[in-house]
Amino acid sequence: MILESNKCQKENYDTRLLCTASLTWTLSTAMAEAEVSQGSWERDLAEALDSGGCDLETVRNIIQGQVLPDPQRPKIWKIALNVAGKGDSLSSWDGSLDLPEQTVIHSRCQQLIDQLELPEEEQEGILADVESVITFYCKSRSITFTSELSWPDLLKPLLGPQLPRSDLYNCFYAIMNKYIPRDCVSKGRPFHLFRLLLQYHEPELCSFLDTKKITPDSYAINWLGSMFASHCSPQVTQGMWDVYLQQADPFLIFFLMLIILVNAKDAILSQELDNKEDIIKMLEGSPAHLETDDIEDLFSLAQYYYSKTPLSLRKENQNLFGSSLVALKEEDMDLSQALCLPVSVPEILQANQLQPEGVRFFVVDCRPAEQYNAGHLSTAFHLDSDLMLQNPSEFALSVKSLLEAQKQSLESGSVASGEHLCFMGSGREEEDMYMNMVLAHFLQKNKEYVSIAKGGFMGKL
C-alpha cells in the first residue's frame, strides 16, 4: 500500500485520482473480506460451543489469536479451565458465613464491590456470591483468609461475564489450582524463582534491585496472586486472560512479569527515583499502564524470552502449581540460596543436540585439573577455579580464552557452541566454593544467560 501511494505522488493529477480510486476499492474489498472472514469464524465458534463437547484445542483452532466475542467469553473460559458442565460444588454447603476471620473476608469483598461501581440493585447479590465463594474455599481447603491475599482481585474478571455462583466458584477454584503458585506469600519460593529468571535475562537490572534490597515479592505479590487483575484495567485483564487461559501454561506468568520489568528498566536504572519505597511503588503500579493494544506484543515478547530460557526452570519447579497439598520435597533446592538459575544435567546433555533455535549451553567445567582429566563432558571448556585465588593473572587469561572459545564455537556452529554459559562443579559443597567465586565474578560483570549445573559433574552419574 505504501508503494502504491508513493507511485501516486509521482504521477499527474488525473493518474493520482485513478490510483486513489483503485486504492480505495482495494481497501474496501479487503475490509469487506475481513468482515466476512470474521463473521465466518465467529459463526464456526458459536456452532462449536453450542454443539457441546467442544474442547480447548478446537477453540484454539477456530479463534487463532482473534479477540474473543464478549457473548462467548464465559463458555470459552470454562472450557479453558476444564469446568464446563461441572456440577455445583457448593450444593453440600449450608451457606454459613461464620469463619473467625469472616469480618475480614466481608470487608475485602465490600471493597471489591465498591471498586466495580455496580448498579445498586446488583451489589447485594454479587457481594453475597463473592463472599460465599471465598468462605467456602477457605472452609473446604482449611485455609485462613488474610487481608493480604489477592483473591477478591482474582474474582474481579470472573464477575464481568455474570456467571452463576456455582460457575464462579468452579472457575475460581480451577484458577487457584492451576495458575496461582503455592507459597505465593512474602519471601515465597515463586519470588525467588522469578529473581533467578530476572538475573538470567537482565543481570544489570537484577543487580540494581538487589543493591536497593528490592525483592520481587515487594512489588509483584499481587501481580502473581491475581494474574494482574489487581493493577490492570478490566479491559486489559480480560484481554490478557483470554490469551493466557488459551495458552494453558502457568509458568507463562513469570515471563509476562519479566517483560513488564524489562519495559520499566530504563526508568528504574535512570535513578530518578532514589528512594526504595518510591521504586517499589513505581514497579508495583507499572502493569496499570498496559493498554489492550499492548497485549499481543506483551505475549509475543514473553514467548521469545521463554524460548531463551532453560527448560529446567519449568521442569524443576512443577510442584509450584497443582492441587496437591504435599509440602516441597526436602531435596528440592532452596532457591533463595541459589547463586544463579540451576539447570539439570540431563538438559545440558540433550540441549546441544537440538536445533539451533533451542537453548544451547557452553559448559564451563570448574573442577580442579586432576578431576577434569579423570573424566569430563566432551564439549566442556576447562576453567580451573582454584586459579582465581592462587594465580589471578593466569585466571584472567583463562577467562579471556573461555570467552574467545565461546565466540569461535558460535561462529563455527560447533556441537559445543552455546550462548548460554553453564558452570559445572563437582557437586560437593566444599570443593565448589571456588566455583561459586568464579560464578560471582561473571555475575558481577552483568553477564546474561549464566546458569549452574544442578548437582555438578556427579549429577550426570
N, C-alpha and C positions, 0 to 999 in steps of 0.2 A: 504493500500500500504506500509506503514511503517513497519507493522508487517511482511509482506511478505519479505521485504528487510532484516529485522533482522534475519529471518529464513535462508535466503540465506547465511548470514555470518557464520552460524554455520554448514553448510553442506560442503562437499568436493567440489573440483573444478568442477567436472562434473555436480553435482547436482546444483551448482550455475549457470552453463551455462543454464541448463534446466529451472531453476527458472527465470533467466533473460529473457530468450526467452518468457516464459509464461507471465511475467510482461509486456514485450514489446508488446506482442499480445493483452493483456488486455487493455493497454493504447491506442494502435492503434484502437482497436474496440470501446473504449469509445469515442475517438476523432472523429471517423467516425460517430458514433451515434449522437454526439453533433452537427456535421456539418449538418447531415440530419435534426435533430431537429430544428436547427437554420434556415435552408433553408425552413423548413415547416412553422414556424411561420411567417417568412418574406413574404412567399407567401400568407399566410392567411391575413396578414396585407395589402399587396398590393391589394388583391382582395376586401377586405372590403372597403378600401379607394376609389378604382375605382368604386365600386358599387353605390356610392353616398348615402347620408343619414346616414353615419356612425357617431355614437355619441361617447362621451368620454368614456363611460362605456365599449363599445365594444372594443375600442382601448386599454384600460387598461387590459381587459381580454385576449387579444391576446398577448400584449407585456410582461406583468407580470414581470416588472423590467428589461427587457433586454435593451441593448444600442440601441437607435433609429438608423435605417439606414438613412444615410445622404439624399438620394433622397426623403424619406417620411417625413422628419422633417417639412418642411413648411406646409404640409397638416395637420399633427398632431397638430402642434402649433395652426393653425387656428381653428381646431375643439375644442381644449382645451380652446381657448379664445372666442369660440362661434361666430366667424366671418366668418366661411366657407360659401361661397355663398352670403355674404353680398354685397350690391351694392357699387358704388363709391361715398363716402361721399363728395369728393372734386369736383364733377361734377357741383355743383351750384356756385362754386367759380371762380372768374375771374383771379386768379393766381397772383394778385398784391402783391408784396413784399414791402409794404410801411408802416410798423409799425414804430412808433417813435424810437423803440429800434432795428430796422432792422439791423443796423451795428453790434450790439452786437450778434444778432442771427447768422448773416453771419460769424462773427469771430469764434464763438464757433463751428459752423458746419465745417468750414475750418480746425479747429484744429482736429476735429474728422477724416476728410478725410486724413489729414497728418499722423495721427496715423495708419491708416489702410494700408498704403503703397500699394495702388491700382495701377494697370496699368494706365498709363497716359490717355489712351483713355476712361477709365471708370469713372475717377474722376469727370468730369464736370456733368455728368448725375446723379451720386449718390449725389453729393453736392446739386444739384437742388432738388432732391427728399427729402433729409433731411431738407433743409431749407423750402421747401413748407409745409411739414408735421408739423413742429414746428410753422410756421407762421399761418397756417390755424387753428391749435389747439388753439393758443393764441386768434385769432380773434373770433372763434366760442364760446370760453369759457370766453371771456372778461378778459383774464389774461395778465399781463405784464411780459415778459420774462426778467430774470436777469442772469448774468453770473454764479451765484452760483448754478443754477438749473442743475440737473443731466440728463436732457432729452436727450442730444446728446449721452451720455454714454448708456442710456436705449435703444436708437435706434441701437446701435452698433451690438448686437447679431442678430437683425432683418435684418441687411444688408447681413449677411452671406448667407442666403437662396435665395438672389436676388429676393425678392418679387416685384411685380408691385407696383407702387406708391399707388394705391388705397388700396391694401392689407397691405402695410407698414403702412398707416395711420390707417386703421381699427385695426390692431394688437396693434399699439402704443396706440390708444385711449382705447382699451379694457384693456391693462395692467395698464394704468394710472387710469382707472376707478376701476378696481378690486384689484390691487395689491400694488399701491402706496398710502400710507395713506394720508389723508388730514392733513394739518398742519405739513407737513414734512419740517419744517424750524427750524432755530435755536431756542431753548427753546420751541419747539413744543410738543404737547401732546404725540405723539408716543415715544418720547425720555424719557419723564417722566414715561411712562408705562414700557419701557424697563428697566429703572433703578430699578423699583419696582420688575420686574421679576428677574433681576440680584441679587438684595438683597435677594429675596426669596430663590434662589438656591445657591448663592455664597456670603453670607453676608460679609465674610472676604475681598474678592476682592472688593466688592461694597464699603465697609468702607474705604479701602485703596484709591480707586479712589476719593471718597468723600473728604477725607483728603487732597488730592492733588488738589481738586477743578476741577477734570476732569469729565465733564458731557458727557453722551453718544452722544449728538449732535456734540461734538467737534471732534469725531473720526468716527462716524457711519452715519453721514447725507448722505454721498454719497453711502454707502452700501445700505441703505434703499431706497434712491431716484433712484438708478439704478439697484436694485436687484443684487448687487455685480458686475455688468458689469464694473464699474469704476476701479476696482482693480484686478479682476481675469483675467487670460488669456482667450482668445476667446474660447479655447477648454474646459476649466473648466466652464466658464459661460454657454456655450451651454449644457454641461452635467448637470449642476445644474438646468437650466431652463427646460430641458427635464423631470426631476423628479418633479420639483416644479409645473409646469403647469399641470401635470397629477394629482398631489395631490389636486390641486384646492382649497387650503386653504391659504388665505392671511396672517393669523396670524403665519403661519409656519416660516416666515422670522425672527420673533423675536427670535425663538429658534435656527435657524441657526446662528444668530448673537451671541446668548448666547454661543453656542458651540465654536465658534471662540475665544471668550473671555476666556472661560474655558481652551482652548488649550494654550492660551498665559499666563495663570495665574502664572505659576512658574517664567517665565521671568519677569513679572510685579512685583511680590512680592519680587523677589531677590534683588530689589532696585539697580541693577547695573546701571539703568538709574534713576537718581535722579531728573533731570530737567523735569518739567511739559511738556514742548514742545517736548522733546525727547520721553517721554512716549506716548504722543498723536500721534506723527509721527510713532512710532513703532506699536501702536494699529491700526491706520488707514491703514497701509500697510500690516497688517497681512493676509488678505484674498489672497494677491498675492502669498503666499507660498503654497496655496492649489494646489493639482495635481488631475488629473482625477481619479486616484486610491483612492483618499480620499473621493470622493463624496458619495459612498454607506455608509461608516461609519459616515460621517457628518449627513446625513439624518436619519440614524438609531439612533444616539445619540440624535438628535433633537426631534425625535418622543418619545424617552424614557423620556426626560425632560418634553415634552408636557404632557405625561401621568401622570407626577408627579406634575402637576400644576392645581390649581382650575379652573373649567370651567368658573368662573366669569370673568377671565382675558379676555376671548373672548366674552362672552355674554354681559358684561357691557360696551364693547368698540366696538360694531358692527358699530357704526356710524363713526368710523375712516376710513372705506372703503365704496365705493359706489359712485354713480353719483350725489346724492343729494347735492345741494349747501346750504342746510339749515344749519345754524350755530349749534354748540353743544348746547344742551338744558341747561337752567340755572341750573337745578337741578343736572346736571352731576358734579360729584366730580372733584375738581381741583386736579389733580394727582400730581402736583408739591408740594402740601401741605400735601400729604398723608404720614403718618409715615411708613406704610408698605402696602402690597397688600390688597385691600378691597375685601371681599367675601360676596356675597349676603346671607341673612339669609335662603331663600328657598334652596340654595345649601347646606348649613350646615345641614339643617333638613333632606335633602334627601341623603346626601353623605354616612352616616353611615349605610344606608340600602343597599348600593351597594355591589358588590363583593369585596373581599379583595384587588384586584389589583387596584381599583379606589382610588382617593384621599379621605382619611378618616380623620376627624378632631377630635382632643381632645380639646373640648371647655372649655375655662377658663373664667368664669363669674367674672368680676372685680368690680361689683357693691357693695355698702355697704350692710352689713348683713341684714338689715331690708328689703331692696328691694329684695335681693336674696330670703329671706324666704317668701316674699309675692308671689313669683312666679318665676320659672326658668325652663330651659330645664332639662329634667330628667337626661340627660347624662353629664351635665356641672359640672366642678370642680370649687368650690368657692375659689377665692383668693381676699380677701378684699384689694383693692388698697390703701385705707386710711392708712393701717398699714405701708406702705413704709416710711412715714414721722413720723407717730405717735408712732410706735413701730418697729424700724428697725430689731431688733433681732427676733421678732415674725414673721416679714415678711420673713426673711431669712429662718426660719423653714418652713413657708408655701410654699415657692418656692421649698425647698427640698422635701417636701411632694408631691407637684404637679408633679415634675419630676419622683418621685418614683411611684406615682399613674399611670402616663402615661406609664411607663415601664411595670408595672404589668398588666395594661389593654391590652397592646400589646401582652404580653406573653400569656395571658388567652384568647385572641380573643374576648374580651368583646364588646358589641354593642357600648360602649362609647370609644372604643380604636381608636387611630389615631396617626400617627407620625407627623401630621401637626397641630401645635398649633394655635388655633384661639381665639383671645381675644375679649370678648364681654363686652361693657359698657352699659350705659342706653340709649345712643343715644342723650343725652342732653349735649351740649358742655361744660357747666360749670362743670357738675358732672363728666365728663370724663377726666378732667385734670390729676387726679391721675392715671387713667388707662393708659394715654399716657406716664406717667413717668415709669410705670411698663413695658410697651411695649419697651420703650427706653432701659430699664435695660436688657431685653432679647436680643435686637438687638446689644447692646454693647458687649455682650458675643458671638457674631457671631453665634447665634442660627439660623439654617436654617429652612425653612418651617414655618415662622411666618406670620400670617395674622390677619386682624381685621374684625369683623362682621360689614358690612355696615349698618348704621342706628341703631346699637346696639340692645338691647333687644326689643325696640319699633319696630324695623324692622320686627319682626315676627307677629306683630299685624295686 
